[in-house]
Amino acid sequence: MDHMTHEDNGQTFDGHAEHMLRTHRSHDLHAGHSVIMFRDKFWLSLALTIPVVFWSTDVQHWLGYTAPIFPGSKFIPPILGTVVFVYGGLVFICGAWGELADHRPGMMTLISLGIIAAFGTSLAATFGLFELDVWWELTSLVTVMLLGHWLEMRAISQARGALNALAALLPDTAERVKGADTESVPLSELRVGDIVLVRPGARVPADGTVVEGTADVDESTITGESKTVPKGAGSKVIAGTVASRGSLRVRVTAVGDQTALSGIMRLVATAQASGSCAQALADRAAAILFYVAVVAGAITFVYWWFSGDKEHALIRTATVFIIACPHALGLAIPLVIAISTSLGAQNGLLVKDDSRSNARAVWTSSSSIKPEP
């Protein structure tokens, strides 16, 4: 098939569908990043965030405890906070740069605005320029956002596992009938009109019509029907199904992109690649909130600056930017996507967008699509 490459006795879906998976959302600026990368960034940032929060003066005051004091203890929040900002926050800043380059500010831009404001304010406070020290806010913000994007990337990565599972339904080769003999050929060499032999227990290599033989065909991986279907001369068979208790000679009627399995794979790729309405709404909300935060911050700065309180003008402006960063929005939407995608895939349901009805469900056999752990 044109969209398949054979590796390690299996097939990996490639080409148009995989391209959609990598470029499926305009705001997804994590090209080249992996689920493992976000996972590692989250756990390390979380480990560094805990001591930052513990030694934070604000948190100590709120909870009524005193952290141990020793030489250098006051530098724990700024040092570890800077590490979290650079190590965990850089991915968001790079994403914001891409959004701004496309003139489409969104979640990444809003997150970057908050963490940059928190970092600048905390750094200035460390050097005695401000009173506002929010290292704990910076580290917790980066950690929460990394958790959200890790969950979202996990949900998206399930698409590759689903496509690989569908691709594995096809055999590597087919037995093409030549007169009284048969020859083993790659699927790419099959042509419409060829006669192929499907032995008991073998998978049908292409869509076709049975010209000779009888067999019970297991179509559960395509249709979801668990009961085998008897096939005889004149019956239609689908690529990827399994013949049992008999052999068939099948005249090929569709190969490559024209097979039913390829159509299902394209539907799966489109379903997994399309963003949900909730995600689109969150992106629009983030874009609006970004402009609101910038305008509110500018108004706050101008008001307090011309009121003669220049120090508080900077502090309050930074506070506006930090508060505007959507902790809940950045975590809740990816979490919903991860849970709904996982549960849907386990039950054979994939949901894609539709220009006419906003959303539609694509049903596939749960036995052929298993989400990655």
DADAQUI-V529530 format. One record per residue. RES is the residue in one small letter. OMEGA is omega in radians with two decimals (999 if undefined). BURIAL is + if it has 9 or more other C-alpha atoms within 8 Angstrom, else -. Layout:
BEGIN
res | omega | burial
RES | OMEGA | BURIAL
RES | OMEGA | BURIAL
END
This chain:
BEGIN
res | omega | burial
m | -3.06 | +
d | -3.06 | -
h | -3.07 | +
m | 2.97 | +
t | -3.05 | +
h | 3.12 | +
e | 3.05 | -
d | 3.11 | -
n | 3.08 | -
g | 3.13 | +
q | 3.07 | +
t | -3.12 | +
f | -3.07 | +
d | 3.03 | +
g | -2.98 | +
h | -3.09 | -
a | -3.14 | +
e | 3.08 | +
h | 3.09 | +
m | -3.12 | +
l | -3.09 | +
r | -3.05 | -
t | -2.92 | -
h | 3.12 | +
r | -3.10 | -
s | -3.11 | -
h | -3.09 | -
d | -3.04 | -
l | -3.12 | -
h | -3.12 | -
a | 3.14 | -
g | 3.11 | -
h | -3.07 | -
s | 3.07 | -
v | -3.13 | +
i | 3.14 | -
m | 3.13 | -
f | 3.11 | +
r | -3.12 | +
d | 3.12 | -
k | -3.13 | +
f | -3.05 | +
w | 3.12 | -
l | 3.10 | -
s | 3.11 | +
l | 3.13 | +
a | 3.13 | -
l | -3.12 | +
t | -3.09 | +
i | 3.10 | -
p | 3.10 | +
v | 3.13 | +
v | -3.09 | +
f | -3.11 | +
w | 3.10 | +
s | -3.13 | +
t | 3.14 | -
d | -3.13 | -
v | 3.09 | +
q | 3.14 | +
h | -3.10 | -
w | -3.06 | -
l | 3.04 | -
g | 3.08 | -
y | 3.13 | -
t | 3.13 | -
a | 3.10 | -
p | 3.14 | -
i | 3.10 | -
f | -3.12 | -
p | 3.12 | -
g | -3.09 | -
s | -3.14 | +
k | 3.13 | -
f | 3.13 | -
i | 3.13 | +
p | -3.11 | +
p | -3.11 | +
i | -3.13 | -
l | 3.10 | +
g | 3.10 | +
t | 3.12 | +
v | 3.13 | +
v | -3.14 | +
f | -3.10 | +
v | -3.05 | -
y | -3.07 | +
g | -3.04 | +
g | -3.08 | +
l | -3.13 | +
v | 3.12 | -
f | 3.12 | +
i | 3.08 | +
c | 3.10 | -
g | 3.11 | +
a | 3.11 | +
w | 3.10 | +
g | 3.11 | +
e | 3.14 | +
l | 3.10 | +
a | 3.10 | -
d | -3.11 | -
h | 3.13 | -
r | 3.12 | -
p | -3.12 | +
g | -3.06 | +
m | -3.12 | +
m | 3.13 | +
t | -3.13 | +
l | 3.10 | +
i | -3.12 | +
s | 3.10 | +
l | -3.12 | +
g | -3.07 | +
i | 3.09 | +
i | 3.10 | -
a | 3.14 | +
a | -3.14 | +
f | -3.14 | +
g | -3.13 | -
t | -3.14 | +
s | 3.12 | +
l | 3.10 | +
a | 3.11 | +
a | 3.12 | +
t | 3.12 | +
f | 3.04 | -
g | -3.11 | -
l | 3.13 | -
f | 3.01 | +
e | -3.06 | -
l | -3.13 | -
d | -3.05 | +
v | 3.08 | +
w | -3.14 | +
w | 3.11 | +
e | 3.12 | -
l | -3.07 | +
t | 3.14 | +
s | 3.12 | +
l | 3.13 | +
v | -3.11 | +
t | 3.14 | +
v | -3.13 | +
m | 3.08 | +
l | 3.09 | +
l | 3.14 | +
g | -3.12 | +
h | 3.05 | +
w | 3.13 | +
l | -3.14 | +
e | 3.13 | +
m | 3.09 | +
r | 3.14 | +
a | -3.13 | +
i | -3.08 | +
s | 3.11 | +
q | 3.13 | +
a | -3.14 | +
r | 3.11 | +
g | 3.12 | +
a | -3.13 | +
l | 3.10 | +
n | 3.13 | +
a | 3.10 | +
l | -3.14 | +
a | -3.11 | +
a | 3.13 | +
l | -3.11 | +
l | 3.05 | +
p | 3.12 | +
d | -3.08 | +
t | 3.08 | +
a | 3.08 | +
e | -3.12 | +
r | -3.08 | +
v | 3.07 | +
k | -3.08 | -
g | 3.13 | -
a | -3.09 | -
d | 3.02 | -
t | 3.10 | +
e | 3.13 | -
s | -3.10 | -
v | 3.03 | +
p | -3.13 | +
l | -3.11 | +
s | -3.13 | -
e | 3.11 | -
l | 3.13 | +
r | 3.08 | -
v | -3.12 | +
g | 3.10 | -
d | 3.04 | +
i | 3.13 | +
v | 3.10 | +
l | 3.10 | +
v | -3.10 | +
r | 3.10 | +
p | -3.14 | +
g | -3.13 | -
a | 3.11 | +
r | 3.09 | +
v | -3.03 | +
p | -3.09 | +
a | 3.07 | +
d | -3.14 | +
g | 3.14 | +
t | -3.14 | +
v | 3.10 | +
v | -3.13 | +
e | 3.07 | +
g | 3.09 | +
t | 3.13 | +
a | 2.97 | +
d | -3.05 | +
v | 3.07 | +
d | -3.12 | +
e | -3.03 | +
s | -3.11 | +
t | -3.14 | +
i | -3.04 | +
t | -3.07 | -
g | 3.14 | +
e | -3.06 | -
s | -3.10 | -
k | 3.13 | -
t | -3.10 | +
v | 3.12 | -
p | -3.13 | -
k | 3.07 | +
g | -3.12 | +
a | -3.13 | +
g | -3.14 | -
s | 3.07 | -
k | 3.06 | +
v | -3.04 | +
i | 3.11 | +
a | 3.11 | +
g | 3.10 | +
t | -3.00 | +
v | 3.09 | +
a | 3.10 | +
s | 3.10 | +
r | 3.09 | -
g | 3.11 | +
s | -3.08 | +
l | 2.90 | +
r | -2.98 | +
v | 3.02 | +
r | -3.06 | +
v | 3.10 | +
t | 3.13 | +
a | 3.11 | +
v | 3.05 | +
g | -3.07 | +
d | -3.06 | +
q | -3.11 | -
t | 3.12 | +
a | -3.13 | +
l | 3.10 | +
s | 3.09 | +
g | 3.09 | +
i | -3.14 | -
m | 3.10 | +
r | 3.09 | +
l | 3.12 | +
v | -3.14 | +
a | -3.14 | +
t | -3.14 | +
a | -3.12 | +
q | -3.07 | +
a | -3.05 | +
s | 3.11 | +
g | -3.12 | +
s | 3.08 | +
c | 3.12 | -
a | 3.12 | -
q | 3.12 | +
a | 3.11 | +
l | 3.11 | -
a | 3.11 | +
d | 3.12 | +
r | 3.12 | +
a | 3.13 | -
a | 3.12 | +
a | 3.12 | +
i | -3.12 | -
l | 3.10 | +
f | -3.14 | +
y | 3.10 | -
v | -3.13 | -
a | -3.14 | +
v | -3.14 | +
v | 3.14 | -
a | 3.11 | +
g | 3.13 | +
a | 3.12 | +
i | 3.13 | -
t | -3.12 | +
f | -3.10 | +
v | -3.10 | +
y | -3.08 | +
w | 3.12 | +
w | -3.14 | +
f | 3.01 | -
s | 3.09 | -
g | -3.14 | -
d | -3.02 | +
k | -3.13 | +
e | 3.14 | -
h | 3.05 | -
a | 3.12 | +
l | -3.12 | +
i | -3.09 | +
r | 3.08 | +
t | 3.09 | +
a | 3.12 | +
t | 3.11 | +
v | -3.12 | +
f | -3.12 | +
i | -3.12 | +
i | -3.10 | -
a | -3.12 | +
c | -2.96 | +
p | 3.07 | +
h | -3.06 | +
a | -3.11 | -
l | -3.12 | -
g | -3.13 | +
l | -3.02 | +
a | -3.08 | +
i | 3.08 | +
p | -3.14 | +
l | 3.11 | +
v | 3.13 | -
i | -3.10 | +
a | -3.09 | +
i | -3.09 | +
s | 3.13 | -
t | -3.12 | +
s | -3.13 | +
l | 3.12 | -
g | -3.13 | +
a | 3.13 | +
q | -3.14 | +
n | 3.06 | -
g | -3.13 | +
l | 3.02 | +
l | -3.07 | +
v | 3.11 | +
k | 3.11 | +
d | 3.14 | +
d | -3.05 | -
s | -3.09 | -
r | -3.05 | -
s | 3.10 | -
n | -3.13 | -
a | 3.02 | +
r | -3.12 | +
a | 3.04 | -
v | -3.10 | +
w | 3.03 | -
t | -3.14 | +
s | 3.13 | +
s | 3.13 | +
s | -3.10 | +
s | -3.14 | +
i | 3.12 | +
k | 3.12 | +
p | 3.09 | +
e | -3.12 | -
p | 999 | -
END
